Amino acid sequence: MAEAMIDHVGAGVTLPVRPQPIGVFPLPAGFLLVPAGEDTEPSRRDLVSGRMPKQWPAALRAHELALAGDLQGALAELRGDDPVTRYNRFVIDPDSEDPDRLRDELGEPFGVLVDLVSFALGRADDPPELGSADGELAALVLSAQASHAVDRGDPAEALRLLDQAVQLALGVAQPLAGVLLGAAAGIRKDTEGPGPQVIDALERALKLLDETDLPVGRAELHLALAQTLHELAEGRRDLLIQAVKHYHATLQLVTSEEAPEVWAAAHANLATAYLTMPMVEASDQLRLGVAVRSLRAALKVYTPETHPERWASAQLNLANALVYLPSKHQRDNLVEAVELYEAVLRVRDRETDPLGRARVLANQGNVLAHLGMFEQAKAKLHEARFIFEEFQDGESVRAVRGVLDEIARQTTLSRTQG
């Protein structure tokens, strides 16, 4: 799309230059319009390319503050009474303007953004119609319609709309196209499962966001690609290695403060990949140490109150890793593993997850036996066996009986030697 200033016919108001950097950065800052002006033009080009301006002009102080997370500061900077400034105030404080009046005063082609913001904020039930919107504006409208289609249970329609949106965005704002491709990949994976189309879309999205100042967005794409490869791996070392590469890429882009959910998920899944990767050489044992560190990191974010299921999974994986971790302090590791299992047992009861509880009991009983704490081990193992028998899990029953038989032999041997 050619870049040229557009006059609002009949009002003598100079509207922003196209394309605008809408939909590229996190909301609400990602909905702000860059006003026209020689001083703002270099920054507009940077923002459309997904890059932060090296030097912000005074006219974009509100944008700078909003992107830094200071919305109140940004709002205080939006003091003008022109339609663009009032629209930007509406993005941050939707109660500050009458939507119908603002839409009329913005006119074409930007008026549709008022309805788009209202829909994104949950103030409108339906997304706006496409109307005469084009370029990045049309891409965002189609994206909103795709989101609505998902809510209606029509992912096929959502993918069709996002495909159109991506094609429109590619010609004017490649980072926006990357964001939309990532959204489409997520919908496809949720409906069709992991597959080549999902991988291809995520890889294309990453290329479009390459060299942008969008670390969280790029990290989310790396994480999604890693998880897709991980799910497809089924023990295949080559795919697991690719997944690990993208988990590491995720962790290089964000910190626990910037994106705690993404950071914790990358650590937890990285550990799982390392724990399931086939051991083919002695140096592979080092992966257990990395897994332990990553699980400890994930547990700084995952707690029983905020993420009960993820917390329990990370606790269990950490306990299992500690059991097999080569160390001069193996007994200390085993004692910690017993404590980790016990913490999980407090939230996994027989009513809600009987087999899950039984597996934890079996693991804990096995570790207690290795520590020579036979009476405690037997109590745990007997409860596990009872549950496994109730649910006719013959293989698990035999495994538990094997540990109980070994305890009996060790007890007999100890008495004989004593």
VOGU-3710 file (C-alpha; in Angstrom, 3 decimals, decimal comma):
1> maeamidhvg> 0,000/0,000/0,000  1,308/3,437/-0,925  2,067/5,623/2,061  0,315/8,972/1,818  -1,494/11,319/4,148  -5,246/11,145/3,947  -7,553/14,088/4,645  -10,852/13,515/6,400  -13,162/14,916/3,724  -15,200/17,859/4,886
11> agvtlpvrpq> -13,526/18,266/8,225  -10,087/19,490/7,242  -8,503/17,010/9,637  -5,254/15,337/8,614  -5,512/11,655/9,448  -2,618/9,301/10,121  -0,316/7,924/7,460  -0,849/4,310/6,406  0,048/1,680/7,265  -0,369/2,039/11,013
21> pigvfplpag> 1,382/-0,194/13,601  -1,900/-1,514/14,975  -2,100/-5,127/16,081  1,683/-5,517/16,225  2,445/-4,648/19,846  0,609/-5,872/22,974  -2,719/-4,275/23,797  -3,836/-1,659/24,576  -0,761/0,097/23,152  -1,118/-2,051/20,040
31> fllvpagedt> -4,327/-0,208/19,110  -2,902/3,317/19,314  -2,726/5,388/16,127  0,411/7,346/15,275  -0,611/10,897/14,310  0,684/12,360/11,072  3,693/14,667/11,179  7,272/14,995/10,028  8,450/14,400/13,598  6,403/11,190/14,014
41> epsrrdlvsg> 7,065/9,642/10,587  10,380/7,882/11,396  8,821/6,383/14,532  5,758/5,209/12,603  7,985/3,344/10,153  9,898/1,737/13,011  6,730/0,671/14,821  5,155/-0,786/11,670  8,343/-2,870/11,310  7,952/-4,085/14,887
51> rmpkqwpaal> 10,870/-2,036/16,179  10,989/0,495/18,992  12,100/3,965/17,895  15,616/4,803/18,997  14,442/8,306/19,815  10,816/9,067/20,601  9,444/12,449/19,502  7,532/14,485/22,058  4,322/13,940/20,073  4,538/10,196/20,797
61> rahelalagd> 5,292/10,405/24,509  1,951/8,704/25,226  2,874/5,811/22,949  6,257/5,445/24,616  4,665/5,313/28,080  1,889/2,939/27,003  4,363/0,482/25,513  6,324/0,663/28,766  3,156/-0,264/30,678  2,466/3,177/32,177
71> lqgalaelrg> -1,105/3,654/31,003  -1,957/6,414/33,450  1,103/8,351/32,360  0,143/7,801/28,730  -3,381/9,012/29,374  -2,068/12,201/30,966  -0,093/12,946/27,777  -3,165/12,691/25,543  -4,458/16,208/26,082  -5,524/17,223/22,555
81> ddpvtrynrf> -9,079/17,421/21,251  -8,506/16,200/17,689  -10,128/12,877/16,650  -6,864/10,877/16,666  -5,885/11,990/20,184  -9,410/11,331/21,424  -9,380/7,894/19,811  -6,072/7,111/21,532  -7,619/8,213/24,849  -10,556/5,911/24,116
91> vidpdsedpd> -8,175/2,959/23,636  -6,753/3,438/27,136  -9,912/4,759/28,816  -12,993/3,643/26,856  -15,319/5,559/29,204  -13,755/8,848/28,134  -15,521/9,063/24,761  -18,854/8,389/23,122  -18,102/5,601/20,591  -20,710/6,649/18,029
101> rlrdelgepf> -19,568/10,263/17,956  -15,901/9,266/17,873  -16,489/6,846/15,001  -18,200/9,573/12,971  -15,465/12,114/13,627  -12,675/9,678/12,740  -14,479/8,831/9,522  -13,108/6,463/6,893  -10,975/4,443/6,985  -10,249/4,593/10,749
111> gvlvdlvsfa> -13,762/4,710/12,211  -13,962/0,916/12,215  -11,214/0,860/14,871  -13,665/2,248/17,439  -15,880/-0,806/16,991  -12,811/-3,051/16,952  -11,625/-1,708/20,308  -15,132/-2,064/21,755  -15,241/-5,703/20,675  -11,740/-6,426/22,007
121> lgraddppel> -12,712/-4,958/25,383  -15,908/-7,011/25,572  -18,130/-3,947/25,192  -19,634/-5,249/21,956  -20,914/-8,775/21,354  -20,016/-8,873/17,677  -16,943/-7,777/15,731  -17,327/-4,991/13,148  -18,121/-5,710/9,516  -15,279/-5,430/7,021
131> gsadgelaal> -16,970/-2,687/5,026  -14,490/-0,658/2,985  -11,533/-1,374/5,281  -8,310/-2,399/3,580  -4,695/-3,232/4,406  -3,775/-3,552/8,069  -7,214/-2,277/9,121  -8,964/-5,037/7,205  -6,509/-7,608/8,563  -7,395/-6,633/12,133
141> vlsaqashav> -11,133/-6,699/11,439  -10,821/-10,178/9,928  -8,760/-11,255/12,936  -11,545/-10,120/15,261  -14,097/-11,986/13,143  -11,888/-15,090/13,368  -11,821/-14,817/17,147  -15,602/-14,574/17,142  -15,829/-17,642/14,897  -13,735/-19,641/17,374
151> drgdpaealr> -16,064/-18,573/20,186  -19,001/-19,796/18,078  -17,325/-23,161/17,619  -16,395/-22,669/13,957  -12,597/-23,030/13,723  -12,713/-23,726/9,986  -14,257/-20,306/9,375  -11,715/-18,750/11,741  -8,847/-20,237/9,732  -10,376/-18,997/6,481
161> lldqavqlal> -10,659/-15,476/7,874  -7,140/-15,500/9,283  -5,742/-16,685/5,969  -7,289/-13,620/4,322  -5,971/-11,405/7,113  -2,438/-12,741/6,714  -2,479/-12,091/2,973  -3,618/-8,514/3,531  -1,033/-7,868/6,232  1,876/-9,323/4,266
171> gvaqplagvl> 1,804/-6,431/1,838  1,826/-3,671/4,455  3,030/-4,891/7,875  4,956/-8,146/7,994  5,119/-8,344/11,818  1,320/-8,165/11,925  1,202/-11,011/9,404  3,512/-12,986/11,709  1,249/-12,421/14,708  -1,788/-13,534/12,695
181> lgaaagirkd> 0,022/-16,616/11,364  0,842/-17,605/14,923  -2,811/-17,256/15,916  -3,869/-19,413/12,962  -1,312/-22,066/13,903  -2,725/-22,192/17,423  -6,277/-22,702/16,171  -5,179/-25,380/13,696  -3,266/-27,256/16,373  -6,220/-27,104/18,777
191> tegpgpqvid> -8,607/-28,513/16,173  -6,442/-30,825/14,064  -3,562/-31,614/16,403  0,155/-31,071/15,768  1,230/-31,536/12,172  3,300/-30,191/9,266  0,903/-27,292/8,566  1,197/-26,075/12,138  4,982/-26,309/12,063  5,154/-24,503/8,724
201> aleralklld> 2,925/-21,658/9,926  4,926/-21,186/13,129  8,236/-21,210/11,265  6,923/-18,620/8,798  5,620/-16,496/11,657  9,024/-16,554/13,357  10,729/-15,397/10,164  8,291/-12,489/9,861  9,009/-11,429/13,437  12,765/-11,862/13,112
211> etdlpvgrae> 14,744/-8,744/14,072  11,689/-7,116/15,667  11,521/-5,709/19,179  8,768/-8,151/20,118  10,523/-10,524/22,523  7,377/-11,867/24,158  5,639/-12,484/20,832  8,697/-14,250/19,446  9,070/-16,259/22,648  5,448/-17,394/22,428
221> lhlalaqtlh> 6,026/-18,585/18,857  9,220/-20,449/19,795  7,359/-22,082/22,686  4,428/-23,086/20,468  6,798/-24,568/17,890  8,768/-26,404/20,571  5,591/-27,885/22,062  4,354/-28,954/18,622  7,639/-30,723/17,822  7,663/-32,227/21,303
231> elaegrrdll> 4,170/-33,681/20,880  5,098/-35,138/17,503  8,376/-36,631/18,755  7,067/-39,743/20,540  10,609/-40,525/21,627  12,285/-39,520/18,364  15,607/-37,972/19,337  15,846/-35,711/16,267  12,486/-34,031/16,925  13,218/-33,731/20,630
241> iqavkhyhat> 16,507/-32,002/19,825  14,641/-29,517/17,610  12,103/-28,925/20,376  14,880/-28,334/22,903  16,433/-25,736/20,582  13,199/-23,760/20,541  12,685/-24,086/24,310  16,146/-22,567/24,762  15,302/-19,828/22,246  12,210/-19,005/24,304
251> lqlvtseeap> 14,254/-18,657/27,479  16,785/-16,412/25,758  14,041/-13,933/24,854  12,098/-13,476/28,101  12,559/-13,489/31,858  10,255/-14,634/34,631  9,334/-10,996/35,261  8,522/-10,147/31,629  6,483/-13,259/30,768  6,187/-15,630/33,741
261> evwaaahanl> 3,771/-18,062/32,078  5,877/-18,437/28,930  9,106/-18,654/30,935  7,779/-21,320/33,308  6,216/-23,385/30,512  9,493/-23,342/28,567  11,440/-24,512/31,626  8,941/-27,238/32,524  8,709/-28,562/28,969  12,471/-28,352/28,430
271> atayltmpmv> 12,912/-30,559/31,485  10,334/-33,039/30,198  12,082/-33,206/26,823  15,419/-33,902/28,469  13,911/-36,545/30,764  12,267/-38,399/27,852  15,157/-38,102/25,385  16,801/-41,507/24,786  20,160/-41,884/26,532  22,748/-42,929/23,956
281> easdqlrlgv> 26,015/-41,804/25,515  27,457/-41,142/28,955  27,343/-37,364/28,550  23,570/-37,556/28,201  23,425/-37,978/31,979  24,244/-34,264/32,196  20,774/-33,542/30,867  19,308/-34,707/34,161  21,073/-31,822/35,912  19,660/-29,333/33,396
291> avrslraalk> 16,206/-30,848/33,862  16,422/-30,474/37,624  17,431/-26,821/37,346  14,642/-26,087/34,873  12,015/-27,746/37,051  13,154/-25,764/40,071  12,839/-22,619/37,947  9,314/-23,520/36,792  8,253/-24,094/40,386  9,080/-20,473/41,171
301> vytpethper> 6,037/-19,601/39,052  3,854/-22,685/39,474  2,291/-23,006/42,909  -0,502/-25,252/44,247  -2,767/-22,204/44,458  -2,145/-20,636/41,052  -1,315/-23,626/38,823  -2,330/-26,818/40,671  -1,984/-29,225/37,758  1,234/-27,757/36,363
311> wasaqlnlan> 2,674/-27,513/39,864  1,927/-31,189/40,532  3,419/-32,235/37,186  6,603/-30,237/37,799  6,867/-31,587/41,359  6,593/-35,165/40,118  9,079/-34,685/37,318  11,517/-33,053/39,730  11,157/-35,928/42,177  11,681/-38,501/39,419
321> alvylpskhq> 14,719/-36,625/38,096  16,291/-36,414/41,541  15,973/-40,179/41,959  18,152/-40,834/38,902  20,423/-37,770/39,075  24,103/-38,797/39,399  25,346/-37,017/42,513  27,655/-37,249/45,482  24,614/-36,358/47,553  22,294/-39,080/46,296
331> rdnlveavel> 20,748/-39,768/49,706  19,846/-36,089/50,097  18,269/-36,173/46,642  16,215/-39,238/47,547  15,007/-37,625/50,767  13,962/-34,525/48,828  12,172/-36,723/46,284  10,171/-38,365/49,085  9,131/-34,924/50,342  8,138/-33,793/46,842
341> yeavlrvrdr> 5,990/-36,904/46,373  4,347/-36,272/49,732  3,433/-32,723/48,740  1,719/-34,021/45,610  -0,149/-36,692/47,567  -1,745/-33,967/49,674  -3,566/-32,690/46,569  -4,149/-35,983/44,729  -6,829/-37,917/46,577  -8,464/-41,222/45,710
351> etdplgrarv> -11,756/-39,620/44,751  -10,500/-37,233/42,076  -7,426/-39,030/40,670  -7,054/-42,536/42,076  -4,596/-43,888/39,495  -2,524/-40,724/39,612  -2,332/-41,058/43,386  -1,363/-44,724/43,076  1,519/-43,934/40,726  2,864/-41,303/43,115
361> lanqgnvlah> 2,553/-43,748/46,025  4,395/-46,418/44,045  7,247/-44,061/43,185  7,473/-42,790/46,748  7,414/-46,313/48,153  10,220/-47,337/45,808  12,393/-44,409/46,948  11,651/-45,098/50,618  12,757/-48,676/50,052  16,049/-47,456/48,557
371> lgmfeqakak> 16,529/-45,353/51,677  16,017/-48,464/53,833  12,812/-47,088/55,334  10,982/-50,371/54,776  7,941/-49,950/57,024  7,035/-46,580/55,515  7,710/-47,965/52,048  5,381/-50,919/52,592  2,542/-48,683/53,751  2,804/-46,601/50,583
381> lhearfifee> 3,173/-49,622/48,314  0,246/-51,505/49,827  -2,052/-48,519/49,242  -0,786/-48,213/45,661  -1,306/-51,930/45,001  -4,858/-51,785/46,359  -5,774/-48,970/43,947  -4,078/-50,662/40,984  -5,946/-53,897/41,728  -9,242/-51,997/41,986
391> fqdgesvrav> -8,712/-50,555/38,510  -7,295/-53,839/37,116  -3,909/-52,351/36,202  -2,077/-55,665/36,177  1,299/-54,367/35,024  1,458/-51,791/37,832  0,334/-54,391/40,365  3,197/-56,679/39,331  5,710/-53,806/39,556  4,578/-52,945/43,095
401> rgvldeiarq> 4,666/-56,589/44,150  8,218/-56,815/42,835  9,303/-53,954/45,131  7,448/-55,502/48,081  9,147/-58,868/47,418  12,536/-57,153/47,362  11,764/-55,453/50,678  10,816/-58,829/52,130  14,090/-60,358/50,916  16,132/-57,478/52,314
411> ttlsrtqg> 14,308/-57,703/55,647  14,911/-61,455/55,860  18,575/-61,025/54,931  19,003/-58,350/57,569  17,491/-60,583/60,237  19,675/-63,531/59,184  22,826/-61,438/59,286  21,756/-59,913/62,591
//
